[in-house]
Amino acid sequence: MDSFLKRFFPSVYEQEHNLKPSSNQYCKFNSQILTLFTSSLYISALIAGLAASSITRALGRRITMILGGMFFVSGALLNGLAMDIWMLIAGRLLLGFGIGCANQ
């Protein structure tokens, strides 16, 4: 969405509107922050999935699912209330931890 890009990724917004039509759709935006924003959820889900196995073994599946739900809700709230890019990335990390715990 344009309003989202304008607020959090202004350089990507500018690049998007200055792109010339091309058949190459790979790596159009050279933005490390956009890459971090996108991959933070997947990386944290992987780490949490691996760590959740010991939590499940020690505390049980129910507690692990409750922890995952609490992580997910916190991440959703943080993303919904985000005022800056660091809040978006922290929210995505929490969402990833929630997904990783729930997958366990």
N, C-alpha and C positions, 0 to 999 in steps of 0.2 A: 504494500500500500504506500502510496506516495507520502501521506502524512507521517507514517512510521519512519520511512527512509529519511524524510526531511529532518525529523527530530533527532533520531539516533545515529543515522549513517548519512550525513550530508554529502560526503565525498562520493559515496556510491550513488546517491540520488543524482548528483551532477553527471557522473559518468554514464548513468542509464539514459539520461536525456540527451547526451551528446554522442551516443553510439550510432555508428553507421550500420545499415543492414549488412549482415554477413552470414555466411553459412556456418561459421565456426562459433558454436555456442559454449565452448569450453573456456572456463576461467575468464569471463568477461570483466570482472571487477577484481582488481588486485588490491584487496583490503584484508589485512591480517585481523582486524577487529571483527569484521563480518565472518571470517573463517572461525575465529574463536567463539563467537556467538553461536554459530551453527553447530560446531563440533562439541561444545561444552556439555550438552545434554548426553550425547552418546558416550563420551569419555567417562563422565561421572556414573552413568548407568553401568558401564563395564566394571568400574572399580567397586561400586556398591554391590553389584551382583556377586563379585568374588568375595567381598567382605561379609555379605549377608549370610553366606553358608555357615560361617562360624557363629554368627549371631543366632541363626536358626537352630544350630546344634546346641548352643548354650541356653537359649531362652524359649525356643519353640517357634512354630510357624505363626501362631496368632500374634505374638508380640512383634515379630518381624513385619508382618503385614500392617499392624498398627503404626509401627515406626515409618514404614514406607508411605502410608497414607498421610502421616503428619508431615513428612518431608515434602510430599507432593502438594499438599494444601499450602504449606509455607511458600513453596516455590511459585505456585499459582498466584498467591497474594502479592508476593514481591514483584512478579512480572506485571501484574495488573496495576500496581501502584508505582511502577518504575518511573523515575524522573531523569535517570542518567544511564549510560551504557553499562556501568559496573553493576547496577541493580538488575539489569536484564540478564547479565551473565551469571550473577550469583543466583538469581531465580532459576535459570536454566540448570545450574549445577544441582540445586535442591530438587528440581523436577527429575533430573537424572538419578539422583540417589533414591527418590521415591520409586521410580520405575525399576531400578536395580533390585531394591528390597522386595518389591511386589513380584518380580519375576522369579525370585528365589523360592 
